[in-house]
Amino acid sequence: MKKAKSTPETEPAAPVKPVKAVKAVRPKAAPSAVNKPAKTGAAAPPEVTAEAIAARAYALFLERGGVPGYELEDWLQAERELAAPAPRTAGRKKAAATA
């Protein structure tokens, strides 16, 4: 009598050993000036959101009389305006001059 060939379906499953979980360790990077913002004493500008850009772009659209076709230009102009640092005012000098 011949022995039947063994197939993956007929072979008994080998016992499965549990696998030990390995914790991934990321090496610490050396501190560098590239990763740290420069200390200038001035507060960081607030982050410009898409909602703020959209509101300013819409204001530019209305200032132009609502003429369509300049959506991209309005959006880019709004980004430039909102990303630019606010101009310094001479409030202290005026107050000192009037006192």
ABEGO torsion letter per residue (X at the ends): XBBBBBBAAABBBBBBBBBBBBBBBBBBBBBBAAABBBBAGBBBBBBBBAAAAAAAAAAAAAAAGGBBGAAAAAAAAAAAAAABBBBBBAAAAAAAAAX
